[in-house]
Amino acid sequence: MIERLAMIGVFSGVLICVSGAVVADGSSQIPDLGPRPEFAPVDPVAAELGQLLFYDPILSGNRNISCASCHHPRFGTGDGVSLSLGEGAAILGAGRRVNPDNVPEQRIPRNAPSLWNLGAEGMNVMFHDGRLEADPAYEAGIRTPLEGDMVAGFDSALSAQAMFPVLSADEMAGHYGENDISRAVRLGQLSHPGGAWDLIAARVAEVAAYRQRFDEVIGTNEPIRFTDIGNMLAAFIRFEWRADDSPFDRAMMGHGDLPVAAARGQALFYGVAGCSACHSGWLQTDNAFYAIAMPQLGPGKAARFETHARDDGRLRVTGDPADAYRFRTPSLRNVALTAPYGHSGAYATLEAVVRHHLDPVTGLDAYDRSQIVLPTLAGAYDWVVMDDQVERDRIAAANDLAPVVLNERDLADLVAFLGVLTDSAAAAGRLGVPETVPSGLPVEH
């Protein structure tokens, strides 16, 4: 029998009440979550500048897509679709449509990840496969796909990751020959002098209003470098999408109780359901990598000379066969706002993706394709892997999760618990979407 009570504990030198689930023998089902998340102070001028850059299409090769096109607050800092259409498409969310005069080459291979709490200390692993992460062994302090071509000056892994989408032809750079940035990318001129990053920085510097705002942050007439743009974007993300005041936070700190169903779900999450083995700590992530037999759709993750449509996940970063089909544990903060779910956006609802976690291989075999949210792209064959039994068997064989047996009420309770991880104030936004941006280009609202 599970009983509810409040445990008094000392946390970071402060006496707090932790709302926990306790079993009959008196042992807590809620582990020590460690120190509360900390966030570096943010210069408000830098955050406001980053806000404008985030929503400004000036950073894209054809000046037609912004960071917000795939990471919009209307969709919980995602884009509301399973796999994005970036360059060559318009309109936010499920209504996104292809520009017939500039058709995308392919869908973006992975679901647009949410941006919640990426500015928290310790959140140093970026992207679904962790191909960018803080690493003091590297001169720039960050390990990235650029390896030796990575430049110093980014103030964090968050700052560096914010700038890689602009190098992707499918995301923001554009197709080869369409603009100076896409040509530089195709030629491999990225961080080099006069390369894609320098070209984007020069664009921004030419806008008087941006030049004035950068003067306030980096110093009058100091050259605007690409790294400065990344740092401003990181400041905005760190400020705007800090989510650490949910009903879960308040209950854990003794400022109220969770609803009954959510409290039961919390006990399951930290107990027999085993969710916290990976979704640990205050932000519910260990930033590690696991294979969970997630259904694979879309073009896959392959180099240009490869012809397969599979997504090997972490394997493409480490080269270790043991990392095949492993992907980073996402934070669950504001997860109720960020559908679709999974690195491939395979699941449309929280209930569906939780059900998959309880028995991944069965979930893969019985996957319902009707739930995907995919804007139409003529000629796209999205089911190459799922239609191939050999490929599905590979995904299933790599699975790390043992089945967990729960009843339907348990499942509903887990979903209720995930709902109380929502920070409504953060979801509403602090700076919000600007009406206009200094370039004068359209802002997607």
N, C-alpha and C positions, 0 to 999 in steps of 0.2 A: 504494500500500500504506500502510495506516495503522498506525503503531506507537505503543505506549504509553510515555510517560516522564513524569517529574516535572519541571516547570519551577520554578526558584527565582525568586521575585520579592519586591519590597518593596511592602507593602500597608499604607497608613495608618501608616507608620513602623515596621511590624512585619515581620520576615522570615517569609514563609510559603512553603509548598510548594503549588503549584497543580497538581492532577492534571488533565492536559489530553490532548487527542487531537492528535497531530502528524502531518502528512502527510509524504510522502517527501522533499519539498524542505526540511523542517524548520520550516515555518510553522505556528503554532498554529491550531487550529480553535476554540479557546476564547478569546473576546475578553476584554478587561479589563472586569470587571463593575462597576468603580467601588468606592466605599467600602462596607463592610459596612453593613447596615441598622442604624439607631440608633433607640432607643425612649426616650421621655422617662421619667424616674423616676416610679414609681407609689406613691402613699401607700397602704399596705396596708389602712388603715382605710377609705379611700374605695373600694378595690377590693372589700372584703368587703361594704360597703353596696351597691355596684353589683351584686354577685352576687345579693343578696336581691331587689333591684328587678327585675333581669332575669328572674327566675323567678316573680315575683309577679304574678298576674292583676289586681292592684289598678290597674294603669295602663290597663286596657282599660275601655271604656264600660260593658259589662255585667259586668265583673269575672269574666270566664270564659276569658280568653286572655292569655298573657304573651308577652314577646319570644321566649322559648324555644320557644313553640309552633311557630314557623317557623325557628328558629335553634338547634337542639338538638345537643349534642355527640354524641348517638347517631348523628347523620347528618352528621357532619363540619361542624357549625354551619349546616347547611341543614335541610331537612325531609324529604328522601328522596322527594319527588314532583316531577313536572314543573312543575305550577302549583299553588299552595297553595289550600286552602280555609281562610280565616281565621275571622272572626266568623261564628258559626252552625254551627260544626263542632267535633268533638272526636276524641280519640285521635291519637297521633303516627304519622307515617310513612304508608306506603301503606294502612294500615288506617283512615285518617281517614274519619269518617262525618259526614253531615249531621244536625243536630238537626232533626227534623221539625216541631218547634214554633217554630223560628227559622231558616228555610232561608236560606242565603247568597244575596245578590242575584246574584253572579257569582264566578267564580274570580278570584284575584289575577292580573293580566295577565302578570306575569313571574316567572321562577324565583327562589326565595329565594336571594340571594347568600350565599356563605360569609363568615365574619368574620375569617379568618386574616390576621394582620399588618396590620389596618386601623389599628393604633396606631403603625406605623412612620413615622418622619419622611419626608415626601414623599408619603405615601399620602393625598392631600388631595382626591381626586376620588371622589365617592360615587354609588352607584346605577348601574344598567346604562347609563343615558343621561347620567350626570354632571350631573344637574340640581342637585346641591348640591356646591359646591367652595370651597375657601379662595380668597379674592379680596380683597386689601387695598384695592381700589377701593371696597368697600362699608364703610359705617360699622361694621357688626358684624364685618367681616373675613371674611364668608362670604356667597357668593351662593347664594340658595335660591329656590324657587318663591314664597316669601312676599314677595320683593323688599323694598319699603319697609316692610313690616310685620314684618320680621325684627328680633328683639331682640338686644341685646348681652348677653354673659355666658357664652355657650358658650365653652369653652376650646379648641375645635378643630372642624374639620369633622366628625370622628368623633362628637364630643359632640352636634352639631346633628343629624346624620343619625339618630342613635339615637332621636330623639324624633318623627320625622315619621310613622312607622307608626301612632302613636296618634291621628293626625288622619285616618286613612283609614277610611272606613265599612266597607270590605271586609276590612281587616286587623284593626283593634282597636277602633275607635270604636263600631261598631254602626250599625244602621239608624236612619233618622230617626224620632224620637219615642220610641225605646226607653229613652233615658237622657239626663241633662243634657248629657253630653259630645257625644253624637251630634247632639243638637239644636243645640248651639253650633257644631259643625262645619258642619252643613247651612246655618246662617245666616251662615256666614263669620266667626264670632267665634272666632278662633284664638289669636293672640298678644295680642289686645286685653285690657285689664283686665276681669276677670270672664269671659274666654273659656275655651276648652277647656283650654289649658295651665294656666291658673290653677285651674280646677276639679280637674284631676288633682293639682296640687301641694297643694291644700287637703286632698284625700283622704289623701295620704301624711302630711301634717303632723298629721292627727288620730290617727294610730297612734302610741301612746306610744313603742314600741320604735324606730320610725323617727325620731321627734323626738329621742330620746336619741342615736342614732347620727349624725344630722346635726349635733347640737351638737358632737360630737367633731371634725367636719371643717370646718364653716363658722362655728362659734362659737355659744355658748349663746344660745338664743332668737332667733337671727337668722332672718328670714323664709325659709322654704323656697320657692325659686322653681323654676319649671320648668327653668330653665337649670342649676340645681344637680343636679336629677335626671339631666339629660343628661350632666353632667360625671361623676357617679358611675358611670353606665352605661359611659361611655367608659373610665374608669379600670379597670373590670372587664374589658372587652373587650381593652384594651391589655395587661393582665397575663395574663389567662386564655388568650388565643389568640395569643400570640406564638410563632411557629413558625420558628426559625432554627437548629435543631440537627439537621438531617436527615443521612443518609448523604452527600448531595450537598455540604452545608456542610463536613462533616468531610473529605471527599476533596479539596475545593477548597482546604482549609487544610492539607493534607498529613498528615492524621491517618487515613489508610487509603485503600484503592482501592475503586472501584465494582465490582460484579459485572460480568463480561465483557459480557453483553447490555446492561446499563445503560450501560456505557462506550461501546459502539458507538452506542447511542441518543443519548448526549450528543454524540458527534461529529456525528451527523446533525442534531440539534437546533440546534447552533451552526454547522452546515455546510450541506450541499446541501438539507436539508429547509426551511431558512429560517425556522424557528420563532422564533428569537431576534430577528428583525427587529421583532417586536412584543412578544414575551415576553422582554424584556431585563432586564439587571441581576440582582442577587441574588434578587429576589422574582419574577422572570420576568414583569414587566409594565412597559409604558411609560406606562400610564394614558391612552393615546390611544384613538381611536375608529375602528373599521373595519366595513365591511359584508362579511360572509362568507356571504351567501345562506343563513342559518340558517332552517330550516323554521319556519313561524309557526302556532301553534295557540292556542286559547283566545279570549278576548273582545277581544284587541287593546288598544291604548292610545288611548283616545279621550275627548274631553270629553263631558259629559252631553248636549249638544245634537247631537253627531255620531252617525252611524249605522253607520259602517264598523267593521270588526273588525281592521284592519291595525295594526301597530306600527311607526311610522316611526323609532323610536329617537332618536338625537341631534337629528334635525330638529325634534322638538317642543320642544327646548330652545333651539336657535340660530335657527330659522327659515330656515336655509340649505339649499336643495335638495340641495347637495352632501353634506349629512350624513344623507340619507335612508338608513334601515336600518343606520346605523352604531351600534355599541355598544362600551362600554369594554372594553379588554383586561383580562381578569381575571388576578390573580396565580395562579400554578400551585402555590403551596405547599399541601401536603396535598390536592392535587387528586384523588388516588386515593380520598379519603374523601367526596367531595362530589357524587356522582351524584344526579340526572341533570344533564346538561351543556347549555350554551347558554343564552342569555337567556330562551328559551322552554322550557327543560328538555326539548328535543326528543330528546336522545340518552341512552340508559340506561347506556352503557359508555364507558370511555376509548377503547377500540379504535374504536368507532363514531364518536365525535366527532373523533378524529384522522384517521380515513379521510375524513370530511367536509372537514376543513381541506385535505387534499391535493388535492381537486377539488370545491370548494363547489357549483358549478352542477349538476354531475352528482349530487352528494349531495342537492341539493334536488329534482331531477327524479325520483330513484330512492328517495326517502325511504320507509322502512318504518314505518308508523304503529303497528305492533303493539308497538313497544318503549317507548311512552310509559307513564308511571306517573301515572294520573289517578284520584283518588277520584271515585266516581260523584256527579254533580250532575244531577238530573232537569231536562230542558229545555235543558241546555247544548249548544250546537252549536259544537264545538271546531274544525271544519275549514272555516270560512267562507272563509278566505284560500287554503288549500291546494286547495280545490275550485274555485277561480276562476283560470283560466289567465292572465288579465290581471294579477291580483295577483301570481301566481308570477313572471311575466315581469318585473314591476317589481323584485321582490327580486333576481332573477338579474342584471338589468341594472346594479344598483348594486354588485355584487360587486367587492371590491378585490384578491382573491387570485388569482394565476395558478396553474394546476395544477402539481403536483410529482409526478414519476413515481418511486415507490419500490416495491420488491418486498415480499412478505409478511413476510420476515424483518426487513427494515428497519422495517416497521410495528410488529412485535412488539418490536423493540429500542427504538423511541421510547416505547412504552407502558412498557417496563421502566425507562427513564430517568425517566419521570414518577413511577413508583413510588418512586424513591429521593429524591424531594422531600418525602417524608412525615417529619415530626418526631413520632416515636411518643410521646415524653414529653409534648409539647404536646397531642397527640390524647387522651391519657389524662386530661388536665385537671389543673389546679393546685388550684383551690378546689373544683371539681366541682359537682354538683347538690345544693343544700341539701335537707335532709329536710323542713324547714318554713320558712315565711316569716312575718314579723311580722303580716301581715294575717289570718293564719289560713286563707287561701284554699288550695285544693288546688295542689300542685306536681306538674308532669308529669315523671315519671322515665322 
